[in-house]
Amino acid sequence: MRNSSTRNTRVTIDSTAFPTQQLFVLAICRICEPIAFMSIFPYVYYMVTSFHIASDEKSVAMYAGMVTSAFALAEFSTGVIWGRISDRFGRKPVLLTGLAGTGVSMLMFGFAPNMWVALFARAMGGLLNGNIGVINTTVAEVVTQEAHQSRAFSIMPSIWCLGSIVGAAIGGTLADPVRNYPEYFSPHGIFARCPYLLPNLICCAVVIFCMIVGLLFLEETHEDKKDRRDIGLEVGDWLMHRLRRPVIFNEKARMIEEEYRLLRDSDSRSSCDYSSMDSSPALLPLTISTADLSSGGPAALEAGTSQGKAVVTTGTFTRQVLMIIISYGLLAFHTISAEQLLPVLLSMPHTTEKPRLPFFFTGGFELPTKTIGPILSMQGIIQTVATLIVFPFISQRLGSLATFRLSVLSYPFLYLLVPYLTVMPETLQRPLLYVVIVWKVTAQAFAFPPLQILLANSAPSKKVLGTLNGSAASSASLCRAIGPTLSGLIQSAGLSIGCLGLPWWSSSVVAIIAAILSLALTDRRKTSPPPATFEAEQHSQGVSPVVNEFKDMDVEIRPLSPES
């Protein structure tokens, strides 16, 4: 009797090619979160004001920080849980659940009549979303070649930048449409009662599209789960086959095509049957990640000894891993604080008070949402270019660790200088603002991708990548939750004493701590042993030499459709 795991299978052997297709699908799934997350920044200050919960602009800044951080705080509380769920049940179900949670929360946020519903909606979105860590895990599992790491790990941050552009544009352009576009929207319609619903409806439409793409075309990457049947993937394959096949105009041609398909399936099944017989043990370890085999990594030993069923937990959180996770948190803290503080600074009105330099001065740029949105979109464009083009070039020459240090060492000076933009002559304010934005987004493009590479290379096993990335995502989410709220409180305190720069300089202190910690990190690159050593290790571990032929290939066996 045929082995059930080999029925109606397709064998895809890909050597060292860059995994473009799956990274493209992942990118589509990834773009939802930055669109949803960043779309609120252009209007959150005005939305909080419309709730009439704040008595002055100092309180508005604090409540705006609470709305921003609610998502991240909730995401922190479930980040590790989602990571472990993905280690147990697979990456794809967790990713689709996160997308669904994002869509529901955005819809609720758009209808929010008061501050508390808005906070609940943001928190619910965070509770149901563990996609940051799971997507990083999936990228690490898809990319098996070290030469591809800098390019692959720069894609998701670039997608965040692209999503930031789209999200900021949606939020800044479509918020309060009755006031901004009175010729198109009735003052008595639903958008008059819910002035911030329209951008959230657009975000929900994007989420639904991304869910459909993920359901139909995203492949499971967990090495123990990717051989199970995926009905969504089968439907996606069927659709692509139907779209690619030529139109058949007569019944005879249909019969010929059907006969050819049956013969092809018969040959495929015979080949699969042969490879699954007990007399061919060399092909049994196909569930092992062959990239791990070729690198002599611990996952090869684990898969060979335990069939890949047990998740390794002993020694998971090494000293290097813990420092990287802490670095994630510190970096997330001061970068999200800056993301929160900058739109507020752009929204705050001008001041007539005379500044008492160097520390005591107030005032902002007093820009409308229609201007803030394009400015935030511009920083997303710049960061996309820096991440996709500049970062891989620099990282391949300096290495991931040196690139990361170059970034984090520049942040303290950036935060020290930003508040002084408001006391510059008006003719210089806008040009200097653009310089600061370029500096900020370039530093961010050089910070997060290398940190993801360092974490992936420091993992003791691929089986715990979900847990490690979930922990890193939780660390970042906690700090993203604390950052805006704490910065809002510090900003309120600073404005009460006439010190606009207090929250920025506080972020500078955190950035200094992160820069010092980066000096203790080490770069553990993936290295491949010489062929002789690899072959000797194969024999010593009882691995069939036949596997050596596949050591530079990614071998995947995936079901297409149920056997009729």
VODREN-745205 format. One line per 2 residues: number of its first residue (from 1); their letters; for each residue x, y, z of C-alpha. Coordinates in steps of 0.02 Angstrom, whole numbers, m for minus. Example, Ala and Ser with C-alpha at 12.3 -4.5 7.8 and 13.67 -1.06 7.14 Angstrom:
% VODREN-745205
1	as	615/m225/390 | 684/m53/357
//
This chain:
% VODREN-745205
1	mr	0/0/0 | 63/172/m42
3	ns	126/287/94 | m9/416/125
5	st	116/555/138 | 169/533/m41
7	rn	1/534/m128 | m23/663/m265
9	tr	136/755/m223 | 241/881/m313
11	vt	429/881/m287 | 510/1050/m299
13	id	700/1054/m295 | 775/1226/m283
15	st	961/1241/m261 | 1031/1410/m212
17	af	900/1518/m297 | 830/1666/m203
19	pt	655/1620/m138 | 569/1762/m228
21	qq	393/1691/m238 | 369/1650/m55
23	lf	451/1811/3 | 333/1905/m112
25	vl	182/1820/m33 | 253/1853/141
27	ai	277/2035/94 | 95/2050/44
29	cr	43/1976/212 | 166/2089/303
31	ic	111/2253/226 | m58/2252/317
33	ep	12/2291/488 | 112/2449/445
35	ia	m36/2514/345 | m151/2487/493
37	fm	m25/2545/623 | 37/2701/535
39	si	m130/2758/464 | m184/2829/632
41	fp	m31/2940/661 | m85/3086/549
43	yv	m253/3103/637 | m234/3028/811
45	yy	m203/3199/888 | m364/3266/813
47	mv	m461/3107/850 | m418/3118/1035
49	ts	m468/3301/1033 | m637/3255/958
51	fh	m671/3138/1105 | m669/3291/1221
53	ia	m578/3192/1355 | m426/3306/1367
55	sd	m433/3478/1446 | m279/3548/1360
57	ek	m148/3504/1229 | m34/3428/1360
59	sv	m167/3298/1400 | m202/3269/1216
61	am	m21/3215/1191 | m35/3093/1335
63	ya	m197/3015/1274 | m131/3005/1096
65	gm	16/2907/1165 | m104/2788/1253
67	vt	m199/2754/1091 | m36/2722/1000
69	sa	34/2606/1133 | m123/2503/1167
71	fa	m91/2393/1016 | 91/2362/1061
73	la	53/2327/1245 | m77/2196/1199
75	ef	40/2123/1067 | 175/2104/1200
77	st	60/2003/1312 | 31/1872/1176
79	gv	190/1880/1071 | 277/1732/1152
81	iw	114/1633/1154 | 90/1657/967
83	gr	271/1609/938 | 248/1446/1032
85	is	83/1413/943 | 174/1434/777
87	dr	308/1311/835 | 173/1185/874
89	fg	41/1210/739 | 136/1297/600
91	rk	169/1474/539 | 28/1496/413
93	pv	m122/1477/533 | m46/1605/652
95	ll	m12/1729/512 | m190/1718/446
97	tg	m262/1737/622 | m158/1893/647
99	la	m222/1968/485 | m401/1934/535
101	gt	m373/2016/704 | m299/2170/621
103	gv	m449/2189/506 | m579/2174/645
105	sm	m487/2295/759 | m469/2427/623
107	lm	m655/2418/584 | m697/2440/769
109	fg	m572/2583/784 | m655/2675/640
111	fa	m825/2666/726 | m755/2714/898
113	pn	m869/2845/978 | m756/2878/1126
115	mw	m582/2853/1197 | m618/2688/1281
117	va	m686/2600/1127 | m535/2662/1030
119	lf	m418/2591/1162 | m511/2425/1164
121	ar	m505/2411/975 | m318/2442/970
123	am	m288/2319/1113 | m392/2184/1030
125	gg	m290/2202/871 | m131/2176/970
127	ll	m197/2025/1064 | m242/1935/903
129	ng	m83/1982/810 | 81/1888/829
131	ni	138/1914/652 | 299/2011/681
133	gv	391/1867/761 | 311/1733/653
135	in	353/1823/491 | 534/1843/545
137	tt	536/1657/585 | 463/1615/414
139	va	594/1721/326 | 732/1632/422
141	ev	660/1463/369 | 636/1512/187
143	vt	810/1587/166 | 937/1446/181
145	qe	1089/1532/105 | 1196/1655/203
147	ah	1229/1755/45 | 1042/1793/35
149	qs	1020/1847/216 | 1054/2033/203
151	ra	943/2047/49 | 802/1940/120
153	fs	799/2017/293 | 795/2191/216
155	im	634/2152/123 | 516/2149/273
157	ps	578/2315/344 | 560/2385/169
159	iw	382/2322/165 | 355/2409/332
161	cl	418/2569/251 | 305/2545/101
163	gs	159/2510/217 | 204/2666/316
165	iv	194/2767/156 | 25/2696/110
167	ga	m41/2702/288 | 11/2881/319
169	ai	m60/2933/151 | m226/2845/187
171	gg	m240/2919/361 | m187/3094/313
173	tl	m290/3102/153 | m451/3015/203
175	ad	m473/3064/386 | m623/3177/419
177	pv	m680/3177/237 | m834/3284/271
179	rn	m724/3430/323 | m586/3401/196
181	yp	m695/3355/47 | m866/3434/77
183	ey	m910/3424/m107 | m906/3234/m102
185	fs	m967/3189/73 | m1132/3236/153
187	ph	m1128/3325/322 | m1271/3212/377
189	gi	m1199/3043/327 | m1104/2908/420
191	fa	m936/2992/390 | m999/3146/481
193	rc	m1042/3039/633 | m882/2937/616
195	py	m754/3057/540 | m611/2931/550
197	ll	m704/2780/480 | m654/2799/297
199	pn	m466/2767/316 | m504/2616/424
201	li	m624/2545/294 | m487/2558/163
203	cc	m366/2471/282 | m493/2331/308
205	av	m508/2306/120 | m319/2290/108
207	vi	m318/2163/250 | m452/2056/165
209	fc	m353/2054/4 | m194/2004/95
211	mi	m285/1865/189 | m347/1792/24
213	vg	m172/1797/m50 | m98/1716/105
215	ll	m230/1581/112 | m206/1532/m70
217	fl	m20/1553/m99 | 77/1554/65
219	ee	169/1392/97 | 199/1320/270
221	th	384/1330/318 | 386/1237/484
223	ed	490/1083/445 | 372/966/538
225	kk	211/1041/466 | 248/1084/285
227	dr	206/909/220 | 28/912/285
229	rd	m116/945/168 | m158/1129/137
231	ig	m327/1150/52 | m302/1337/28
233	le	m138/1305/m62 | m220/1172/m169
235	vg	m355/1296/m221 | m221/1425/m260
237	dw	m126/1300/m367 | m287/1252/m456
239	lm	m327/1435/m492 | m153/1469/m559
241	hr	m164/1313/m667 | m332/1368/m737
243	lr	m269/1543/m771 | m113/1482/m860
245	rp	m191/1343/m967 | m248/1388/m1145
247	vi	m432/1393/m1190 | m492/1226/m1261
249	fn	m631/1246/m1390 | m685/1068/m1427
251	ek	m726/911/m1331 | m595/805/m1419
253	ar	m457/921/m1363 | m523/913/m1185
255	mi	m518/723/m1189 | m339/723/m1253
257	ee	m287/845/m1116 | m374/742/m982
259	ey	m289/582/m1041 | m121/669/m1037
261	rl	m154/733/m861 | m197/557/m799
263	lr	m38/485/m875 | 65/624/m797
265	ds	m13/595/m626 | 17/407/m642
267	ds	201/436/m678 | 214/557/m533
269	rs	133/433/m413 | 245/291/m470
271	sc	397/399/m439 | 334/447/m267
273	dy	294/266/m224 | 469/213/m267
275	ss	547/349/m162 | 444/302/m10
277	md	486/116/m7 | 585/46/138
279	ss	722/m6/18 | 760/177/m15
281	pa	803/246/158 | 912/382/85
283	ll	759/487/41 | 674/468/208
285	pl	756/622/288 | 671/737/161
287	ti	579/820/305 | 749/878/369
289	st	799/1053/317 | 935/1017/191
291	ad	1007/1189/222 | 1041/1131/399
293	ls	1119/971/333 | 1236/1069/222
295	sg	1285/1184/364 | 1305/1048/492
297	gp	1181/1140/602 | 1098/1067/756
299	aa	931/1053/667 | 1004/914/559
301	le	1047/811/712 | 878/844/793
303	ag	781/797/636 | 886/642/610
305	ts	864/578/786 | 688/629/832
307	qg	601/643/661 | 583/829/694
309	ka	440/806/819 | 514/875/979
311	vv	540/1061/1002 | 707/1101/1082
313	tt	694/1211/1234 | 854/1176/1331
315	gt	983/1312/1306 | 870/1415/1195
317	ft	899/1583/1279 | 1087/1599/1273
319	rq	1178/1756/1331 | 1192/1816/1151
321	vl	1007/1785/1118 | 955/1877/1276
323	mi	1062/2029/1231 | 986/2033/1057
325	ii	810/2025/1129 | 850/2167/1249
327	sy	924/2265/1104 | 761/2238/1010
329	gl	665/2313/1154 | 777/2465/1176
331	la	779/2500/990 | 590/2484/980
333	fh	568/2598/1131 | 658/2749/1065
335	ti	609/2728/881 | 422/2714/917
337	sa	437/2860/1039 | 509/2963/897
339	eq	369/2904/781 | 244/2965/910
341	ll	331/3128/954 | 365/3188/777
343	pv	182/3199/717 | 134/3284/880
345	ll	277/3407/856 | 216/3441/680
347	sm	36/3466/742 | 72/3578/892
349	ph	35/3764/868 | 168/3898/860
351	tt	213/3987/1021 | 233/4171/1057
353	ek	338/4140/1212 | 519/4192/1201
355	pr	635/4040/1211 | 757/4025/1355
357	lp	896/3927/1274 | 971/3802/1283
359	ff	835/3699/1369 | 674/3797/1395
361	ft	570/3830/1240 | 404/3768/1168
363	gg	302/3773/1008 | 278/3665/855
365	fe	257/3675/667 | 65/3692/668
367	lp	40/3589/510 | m130/3518/455
369	tk	m159/3331/431 | m157/3352/241
371	ti	24/3410/256 | 79/3290/394
373	gp	22/3138/294 | 136/3172/144
375	il	282/3211/259 | 263/3044/346
377	sm	242/2959/178 | 403/3040/119
379	qg	500/2964/262 | 430/2794/214
381	ii	493/2816/35 | 666/2864/95
383	qt	673/2718/216 | 619/2597/79
385	va	764/2653/m31 | 886/2646/114
387	tl	828/2472/165 | 819/2390/m6
389	iv	970/2470/m90 | 1088/2549/35
391	fp	1077/2424/179 | 1121/2265/80
393	fi	1270/2357/3 | 1335/2416/172
395	sq	1295/2254/264 | 1389/2144/140
397	rl	1544/2250/162 | 1540/2292/347
399	gs	1442/2143/413 | 1278/2140/509
401	la	1351/2187/678 | 1454/2334/617
403	tf	1305/2401/519 | 1196/2387/674
405	rl	1323/2479/781 | 1340/2616/650
407	sv	1153/2645/665 | 1129/2640/853
409	ls	1279/2752/888 | 1199/2891/784
411	yp	1030/2893/872 | 1081/2990/1031
413	fl	1141/3137/927 | 983/3134/821
415	yl	865/3146/970 | 973/3280/1049
417	lv	954/3395/899 | 771/3371/844
419	py	687/3491/970 | 797/3636/914
421	lt	712/3634/743 | 569/3736/817
423	vm	684/3880/867 | 767/3892/697
425	pe	719/4029/573 | 564/3982/475
427	tl	662/3978/312 | 772/3840/383
429	qr	643/3740/479 | 573/3638/333
431	pl	743/3597/252 | 816/3545/419
433	ly	660/3441/454 | 693/3343/294
435	vv	875/3317/345 | 817/3248/513
437	iv	691/3132/429 | 824/3063/311
439	wk	940/3035/459 | 804/2951/562
441	vt	740/2831/431 | 914/2785/368
443	aq	968/2742/545 | 811/2636/565
445	af	847/2548/399 | 1020/2502/465
447	af	958/2444/636 | 816/2318/625
449	pp	871/2205/479 | 1045/2165/549
451	lq	969/2132/719 | 853/2003/640
453	il	1002/1922/553 | 1100/1915/716
455	la	953/1831/803 | 928/1704/664
457	ns	1112/1659/665 | 1116/1646/855
459	ap	969/1525/867 | 1026/1354/933
461	sk	897/1268/822 | 771/1310/687
463	kv	640/1222/793 | 643/1364/919
465	lg	648/1508/795 | 463/1540/825
467	tl	491/1554/1012 | 644/1665/993
469	ng	564/1782/867 | 406/1783/972
471	sa	508/1834/1124 | 597/1969/1024
473	as	430/2031/957 | 359/2032/1134
475	sa	509/2131/1196 | 485/2256/1055
477	sl	297/2263/1082 | 315/2296/1268
479	cr	435/2438/1234 | 325/2503/1093
481	ai	183/2505/1219 | 281/2592/1355
483	gp	372/2711/1238 | 230/2819/1172
485	tl	138/2825/1339 | 294/2868/1438
487	sg	349/2993/1306 | 176/3071/1311
489	li	187/3088/1500 | 362/3160/1490
491	qs	305/3278/1354 | 161/3338/1461
493	ag	280/3366/1606 | 404/3454/1493
495	ls	274/3570/1418 | 213/3616/1592
497	ig	385/3685/1632 | 417/3753/1458
499	cl	539/3617/1404 | 487/3547/1234
501	gl	643/3440/1215 | 623/3338/1375
503	pw	546/3182/1292 | 671/3187/1149
505	ws	819/3198/1267 | 747/3057/1371
507	ss	744/2950/1215 | 925/2999/1187
509	vv	971/2922/1355 | 886/2758/1306
511	ai	978/2762/1139 | 1144/2781/1231
513	ia	1106/2624/1332 | 1065/2529/1172
515	ai	1227/2589/1091 | 1329/2528/1240
517	ls	1242/2358/1235 | 1282/2339/1050
519	la	1467/2337/1093 | 1441/2173/1188
521	lt	1360/2081/1042 | 1454/1959/930
523	dr	1423/1912/749 | 1399/1725/731
525	rk	1384/1700/545 | 1322/1541/466
527	ts	1469/1445/397 | 1472/1288/292
529	pp	1601/1153/334 | 1718/1087/199
531	pa	1646/945/94 | 1761/815/171
533	tf	1712/867/346 | 1528/868/299
535	ea	1539/693/225 | 1632/629/377
537	eq	1499/702/491 | 1365/618/387
539	hs	1444/447/411 | 1476/477/595
541	qg	1294/524/623 | 1226/379/519
543	vs	1159/491/380 | 1154/409/209
545	pv	1286/477/88 | 1148/493/m42
547	vn	1087/646/52 | 1252/728/6
549	ef	1185/751/m169 | 1047/862/m98
551	kd	1153/961/25 | 1145/1120/m79
553	md	962/1101/m123 | 798/1142/m40
555	ve	686/991/m63 | 502/1010/m33
557	ir	363/882/m49 | 193/963/m46
559	pl	21/888/m81 | m75/961/m226
561	sp	m246/882/m210 | m329/736/m124
563	es	m324/569/m211 | m483/533/m303
//
